Amino acid sequence: MYSRMILRSMKHYQVNLVIKILIISDFLIWSSYQLLAPFFAIFVTDKISNGSIEVVGIASAIYLIVKSIFEIPVGVYIDRSKSEIDDLFVSILGTVLTAAAYFSYMFIDSVSQLYILQGLLGLGAAIAFPGWYSIFTHHIDKGKEAFEWSLYDVLLGVGMAAAAAVGGFLAEWYGFEILFLIVGLFTMMGAILLFLVKGRIHH
């Protein structure tokens, strides 16, 4: 019922196609990520040799530090051109790198490998986020900014909540490998969806 209300709101407010595609792409990516996020610490302590809560903290820090180091340079780089093509392809590249990292998690068993993949995730996020935000900012419908940002936030919140509930079941019955596979696949689908906006952005 709530989802129908959201869909009716989207139709009533005539959200433009670029914004719809960006929202759906992020919905797939962030909802699938939430399949894993609540149980990441369990994965590290149970499946990684010498894994511990301390390792989880360091791994999280590596992701955030790498993301913080590279995100502003990427933003400065894509701002050099008025074309949105570089914004789009940078966003796609970062998303594909993120998917590759998630797929790789299925095969790791050491702390050093974990740290490398956390760095790759941070790099992927640093590359993907500025381009996505730039395109969203350019195409958000004037006079509907609050609604469209709210729509984005609500849809991601609902999707992430549902995924968190499902993620525990999948991990318990099928193992963490299936979680990483699903997250990687849905992240790749999010990247592929971004290609659909190519003909509707400023060249």
C-alpha positions in Angstrom: 0.0 0.0 0.0 2.8 2.4 0.9 4.7 1.5 -2.2 1.6 2.2 -4.3 1.3 5.6 -2.7 4.9 6.3 -3.7 4.4 5.2 -7.2 1.2 7.3 -7.5 3.2 10.3 -6.2 5.9 9.7 -8.9 3.2 9.7 -11.6 1.5 12.8 -10.2 4.7 14.8 -9.9 6.0 13.6 -13.3 9.5 12.8 -12.2 11.7 13.0 -15.2 13.2 9.8 -16.7 16.9 10.6 -15.8 16.0 11.0 -12.1 13.9 7.8 -12.2 16.7 5.8 -13.6 19.2 7.2 -11.1 16.9 6.4 -8.2 16.2 2.8 -9.5 20.0 2.2 -10.0 20.8 3.3 -6.5 17.8 1.4 -5.1 19.3 -1.8 -6.6 22.8 -1.1 -5.4 22.0 0.1 -1.8 19.3 -2.4 -1.2 21.5 -5.3 -2.2 24.4 -3.9 -0.1 22.1 -4.0 3.0 21.7 -7.7 2.5 25.3 -7.9 3.7 26.0 -4.8 5.9 24.4 -6.0 9.2 26.3 -9.3 9.1 29.7 -8.1 7.8 31.3 -8.3 11.2 30.2 -11.9 11.5 31.7 -12.7 8.1 35.0 -11.2 9.1 35.2 -13.0 12.5 33.9 -16.4 11.2 35.3 -16.7 7.7 38.6 -14.7 7.7 41.7 -16.2 9.2 42.6 -14.1 12.3 39.5 -12.0 11.8 38.4 -10.1 14.8 36.3 -7.1 15.8 39.5 -5.0 15.6 40.0 -6.1 12.0 36.4 -5.1 11.3 37.1 -1.6 12.6 40.3 -1.3 10.6 38.6 -2.6 7.5 35.8 0.0 7.8 38.4 2.7 8.4 40.3 1.7 5.2 37.1 2.1 3.2 36.4 5.5 4.5 39.9 6.8 4.3 40.4 5.7 0.7 37.0 7.1 -0.3 37.8 10.4 1.4 41.2 10.7 -0.2 40.0 10.2 -3.8 36.5 11.6 -3.9 37.3 15.4 -4.1 40.0 14.9 -6.9 37.4 12.9 -8.9 34.9 15.7 -8.4 37.4 18.3 -9.5 38.3 16.3 -12.5 34.7 15.8 -13.8 33.9 19.5 -13.2 36.5 20.5 -15.8 34.1 19.6 -18.5 30.6 20.9 -19.0 29.6 17.7 -20.7 27.9 15.1 -18.5 29.3 12.2 -20.4 32.4 12.1 -18.2 30.2 12.3 -15.1 28.2 9.3 -16.4 31.1 7.1 -17.3 33.0 7.9 -14.2 29.9 6.9 -12.2 29.6 3.6 -14.2 33.3 2.9 -13.7 33.1 3.3 -10.0 30.0 1.1 -9.7 31.7 -1.6 -11.8 34.7 -1.5 -9.5 32.4 -1.9 -6.5 30.7 -4.9 -8.1 34.1 -6.5 -8.8 35.1 -6.0 -5.2 31.9 -7.7 -3.9 32.4 -10.7 -6.3 36.0 -11.0 -5.0 34.8 -11.3 -1.4 33.6 -14.8 -2.2 37.2 -16.0 -2.6 39.2 -14.3 0.2 40.3 -15.9 3.5 43.0 -13.5 4.9 43.0 -10.1 6.6 45.4 -8.6 4.0 43.0 -9.6 1.2 40.1 -8.1 3.2 42.0 -4.8 3.5 42.8 -4.7 -0.2 39.1 -5.2 -1.1 38.0 -2.6 1.4 40.4 -0.2 -0.3 38.9 -1.1 -3.7 35.4 -0.5 -2.4 36.5 2.9 -1.1 38.0 3.7 -4.5 34.9 2.6 -6.3 32.7 4.7 -4.1 35.0 7.7 -4.5 34.8 7.4 -8.3 31.1 6.6 -8.5 29.5 9.1 -6.1 30.6 12.5 -7.6 29.4 11.6 -11.1 26.0 10.3 -9.8 25.4 13.3 -7.6 26.4 15.7 -10.5 23.9 14.2 -12.9 21.2 14.1 -10.3 21.8 17.7 -9.4 21.6 18.8 -13.0 18.4 17.0 -13.8 16.4 17.3 -10.7 13.1 18.9 -11.5 12.9 22.6 -10.5 10.4 23.2 -7.8 10.3 19.5 -6.9 13.8 19.2 -5.3 12.6 18.3 -1.8 10.1 15.8 -3.1 12.6 14.0 -5.4 15.3 13.9 -2.8 12.7 12.6 -0.3 11.5 10.0 -2.8 15.1 8.8 -3.3 15.7 8.6 0.4 12.4 6.8 1.2 12.7 4.2 -1.6 16.3 3.4 -0.5 15.2 3.2 3.1 12.4 0.8 2.3 14.6 -1.4 0.1 17.4 -1.5 2.6 15.1 -2.4 5.4 13.6 -5.3 3.4 17.0 -6.5 2.3 18.4 -6.5 5.9 15.6 -8.8 6.9 16.2 -11.2 4.0 20.0 -11.1 4.3 20.1 -12.9 7.6 18.0 -15.7 6.2 20.2 -16.1 3.2 23.4 -16.0 5.2 22.1 -18.6 7.6 20.8 -21.1 5.0 23.1 -20.5 2.0 26.2 -18.9 3.4 27.9 -15.6 2.8 29.0 -16.5 -0.7 25.4 -16.1 -2.0 25.2 -12.7 -0.3 28.3 -11.4 -2.1 27.1 -12.9 -5.4 23.7 -11.2 -5.1 25.3 -7.9 -4.0 27.7 -8.0 -6.9 25.0 -8.9 -9.5 22.7 -6.2 -8.3 25.5 -3.6 -8.2 26.4 -4.6 -11.8 22.7 -4.2 -12.8 22.8 -0.7 -11.2 25.8 0.1 -13.4 24.1 -1.2 -16.5 21.0 0.9 -15.8 23.1 4.1 -15.8 23.8 3.5 -19.6 20.1 4.3 -20.2 20.6 8.0 -19.3 23.3 8.5 -22.0 20.9 9.8 -24.6 19.3 12.2 -22.1 22.2 14.1 -20.6 24.3 17.0 -21.9 27.0 16.0 -24.3 
